[in-house]
């Protein structure tokens, strides 16, 4: 009986063992969970560390996938991007955009397009930003790492815009949108525009026409501006002459489909929608904003090294210290010794008494607007009068009051050689008599003439 029972249970055990082994095999063969994708790098304007910013820009402009005719183009593009980021940190958006566009014209990396697009979004030019993201997606050099993210951004922008398709008739006509440049188009122009009214003009040879459209958010709009057929040429008398052999150059036919990039309106300069050269025009007077090229050297590896910070160099300093209670002020003159974001100040002060100041300022930003924090040590020489109770005689001694100061303020760059600054500070003094306060509130105003 026992033997019979064993034989009856064995198949069940064998089946269980097979199931366990199969489960283990399946678990071993199943792929491990994919690691979470790397977080996208932060916007360049949010990077405060100069070394980290230089490394990111260097990796961008040293990308071997982007071919250049001249090796000097790579460090030039890096220098243009570095200055553009500084302008962006100072919220000088038009200047930052001009630098990014110039860098892209020199070095057509799709990664630069991402910075152009994010700048345009910050400026509120959503249609231009969307067209820039579209250019990024269609660039053959674009890698797959940011494609999904950019597609999601583009979908969200498209919900607020009108996708405009212009079908030209006859083919090969020139199209202008909202007063922008005329762009040669084979058959179709595709671009994004803000919602609202728009003017599309068409021309070919001596003929021209225009059509008005109204686009809505999230709408796909299609228009077909047409020109009347050209009149038949009038017959002419043919005079037989001896033919002269000449080389005839056929004009290059425009592409059949054109993706319009920064061609709408008058904010940009462009004559070729398929090219990458764009210029920024000022919103007030329409003048062209030229890119700023900082002074730089080229390292052995081919990346750019800025010659210090052109906007922050050492110089002479003049300050006015205002008493917080409005009882007077002290003037001062000295030197400011700059090293990157850190600056040392050595100042001689003069009011009713003579004094001096040594301090240190650290700038949080290095663009046009430079907020800073400061610490320092003011000192004043003063006369202390003491009356002898017995003889009633007054004895005058010279004393030194030493204090500590903490402050916060803002420096504004006027140009490469001049800046102004102002801060508010709290000071505590030691070794003062009854005629002087230990704790004082002292705002200061200053002018720095830099080398």
Secondary structure, 3 states (H helix, E strand, C coil): CHHHHHHHHHHHHHHHHHHHHHHHHHHHHCCCCCCCCCCCCCCHHHCCCHHHHHHHHHHHHCCCCCCCCCCHHHHHHHHHHHHHHHHHHCCCHHHHHHHHHHHHHHCCCHHHHHHHHHHHHHCCCHHHHHHHHHHHHHCCCCCHHHHHHHHHHHHHHHCCEEEEEEECECCCCEEEECCCCCEECCCEEEEEEECEEEEEEEEECCEEEEEEEEECCCEEEEECCECCCCCCCCCCCCCCCCCCCCCCCCCCCCCCEEECCCCCCCCEECCCCCCCCCEEECCCCCCEECCCCCCEEECCCCCEEECCCCCCCCEEEEEEEEECCCCCEEEEEEEEEEECCEEEEEEEEECCCEEEEEEEEEECCCCCEEEEEEEEEEEEEEEEEEECCCCCCEEEEEEEEEEEEEEEEEEEEEECCEEEEEEEEEEEEECCCCCCCCEEEEEEEEEEEEC
